[in-house]
Amino acid sequence: MKIGIYGLGRFGRFWGKTLSRDFDVYGFNRSAVDPPPAGITLVSEEELFSCDTVFLAVSISAVETVATRITPFLREGITIADTCSVKVYPARIMEEIFPSYVNILGTHPMFGPDSGRNGIKGLPLVFSPVRGEEEKFDLWREIFLNMELDVIEITPEEHDREAAFTQGITHFIGRVLERLDLKESRIATEGYKALLEIVEQTCNDPLQLFMDLQHYNRHTHEMRTLLSRSIEETMQMLKSADPGGDSF
């Protein structure tokens, strides 16, 4: 089976290299790619869609533009799988734009080049079939299981609701802590080291990912509201308990 990767940024390169262990992987990127990505054969945009399945490894905010751009190349029976960190928005866009003969699969590998650098065995992958031939979805479900991934099959709506309070809040906290310019310390606790690791992992991703996570998942607004309220309540608790009344 031939697999295509549309978009060869950090994640696209990582995902293509991972899949190339078992499949022939082809890739396309709109800008020049240097050095050539490991395990991926570069082809033209049109050639990429001769593959059986093409993964869209593009930013969430680019999904509509890309979907419109590639539609003329889509042939009957092809499977298009997005890899976005939100699921409702890309599923809706692809359903609206792609012809009915295109199989649409939502995926969200809950890992990336940093968290998957030591292997992906046991790591979670969200699996959300949107529209198409069940046998194509069965095939990919089996492939992911054979890769020893923890395949979690949920709807796009279920994913976004839960992800707002897992991935969404993690990236939000990471960006907040980055602004504090926290440093390593000789007396650091394990908890503090874990905070530094959150900053490293989240801020190593493009800023666009953070912005898109917050803007394209409607549930993140609730997360930010509750987080802000919790911080204010904690500050009020400290203020009320201040014996001298001058610390807060």
N, C-alpha and C positions, 0 to 999 in steps of 0.2 A: 504494500500500500504506500502511495506517495502522499506525504504530508507537507503542507505549505505553512509558512509563517509570514504574515503580513505585518511588518514593523519589526525592525531589528535594533531596538533599544536594549537596555540592560535586561529586561525580562524576556523579550523576544529571543535574544541570543541564548539566554539561559534555558528557556523552554525548548528551543530548537535543538540545542546540544543534548539536552536530556532525552528527547524523543529520538534523536539520531542513533542512540544505542541499539534501537530495535527496528528503525524504519529509515527509508530514504527521505531526507528532509530538504526542502527547497525554501528559499527565502527571498523576499523583496523588501527594499526600503527606498523611500522616495529620495532621500539624500544619499550621498556616497558613503559606503561602509568601509572603514579602514581601521584595523586590519580585517581581513575576511573572517566572518564568524566561524568558529570551530564546529565541524559536523554539518554545516549548512551549505548547500550549493546555491549560489546567487543566480536568479533568473529574472526575466522581465516581468512587469506587472501582469500582462496578459497571460504569459506562460504559467505563472503561479497557479492560475485557476484551472489548469489541466490536472491538478492534484485531486485526490479523492476527498480530502478534508483540508480546509484552510483555517488556521487559528488567527484571529485578529488580535495582535498584541499592540494595540494602540491605546492612547489615552481615552478616558471616558468621554471627554468633551469632543473628541474627534470622531466618535462612532458614526454620527449621522453623515458627516462629510465623506467619510471613507465608504460607508454603505452605499451612498449615492454614486460615488465614483466607480466602485467595482461592479455594480449591478449589470452593466453590459457584458461583463466577462463570465457571468455565472451560467453554468450549463445545468441541464436537468440531472437531478440526483446528487449533486455536490452537497457536502455538509460544510456549513460555516459555523465555527464555534468562536464565541468571544471569550476573552479571559479577564474581563473587567472586574473591578472590586465592588461594583454595584451590579445588580442583576435586573431590576424592573425596567430601568431606562433602556439599556441596550436591547433587551428582549422586545420591547415595544417598537423601537426604531427598526430593528431588523424585520419584524413581522410586517410593518407598514411598507417598507421599501423593497424587500426581496420578493421575487416572483414565488408563487405558491409551490413550484417544483423544487425549491431549495430547502434542504433540511437545516433547521436552526437549532443549535445546541448552546445553552448557556453553561459556561464553566467558570469557576473561580479557584485556581490553585491558591490555597491559603499559605503560600510561602513564596520565596523569591530567591534571587542570587545570594542574598546574605543568609537567610534562615535555612536555605537548602544547600549551602556550600559543602556540608558534610554528608550529603545524601538526602533523598526524599522519602525513604522507607518510613511508613507509618504516619506521614504528614497528611493533613486533611485536604481534600479537593471537593468543592461543591459542584454538584452535577444537576443541571436543571434543563431537561429537554423542553423545547418551546413548541416546535412544530416539525412534522415530517415522518419519515419511515421508522417504525419502531426497531426494525432490525439494525439500522445504522446506530441508533442509541444503545442497543444491546451490545453491539460490537465495541463501542467506546467505553461502556461500563466495564466490559471484560478486560479491555486493554489497561485501563486505569487500575483495576484490581490486580492484574498481573504485574503492574509496576509497584505493587505493594503499597499503594496509596490508600488512605482511609476515605473511601468514597461516600459522601454524604448527599443523598438525593432529597432535595427540598425545592419548594417553589421559589421563584424570584422574590416574591413578597416576603416569604418567611426568611429568606437569606438577608434581605435588606433590613428587616426589623431587628434581627439578631446581630448583624454586622455593625449596625450603628453603635451598639454598646460593647462591641469587642474590638474590631479593627478601627472603627471610627474614633472611639475614645482613646485608643492607644496612640494613633497618629496625632490626635489633638493634644494629648498630654506631652508627647514627644516634642512637638513644636513649641509648646509653652515652656518646657524645661530648657530647650535650646536657647531661648531668649535670656535665661539666667546665666548662661555661659558657665555651667558647672564644670569643675575640674576634678581630675583624679586626686586621691588623697591617701597618705600613708595610714590614716586611721579610718579609712572607709569601711563601713559595714557591708555585709553581703546585700542588704536591701538597697544601699546607695549604689553599689556596683550594678545592681539590676536596673536602677533608674538610668544610669549612664548607658547601659546596653540598649534600653528603649530609645534613648536619644539617637544613638548611633544607627540603629536599625531603621527607624522611621525617617530620620533626616538624610539618610543615604539614598532614599528614594527621591524622585523628582518632586519639586514643590507642586507641580501640576497635579500629581496624584493626590496630595493632601487636599488641594482646593477642590478637585473633582469629587473626592470622597464626601466632603462636606456639602457640596452644592447639588449633587445628583442623587443623593439618598435622602428622601424626605424625612426619614426617622432621625437623622443626625441633629435636626433642629431641637427635637425633644431631648436628645442626649445633652446637647450644649446647655439648654435651659436648666435641666436638672443638675448638671455639674456646677453651673454658676450659682444656683441656689444652695447647693451643698457647701460650696466654699464660703458663701455669705453666712450660712447657719453656723459653720465651724468658727468663723471669725467672731460672730456674736456670742457663741458659747465661751470662747476665750475671754472676750471683753467682760462678760458677766461674772466670770470667775476670777478676774484680776483683783487681788486684794488691795493693791495700792491705787488702782484706778488710773494709773498713768502710763501703762505699757501699751494700751490699745485706745 
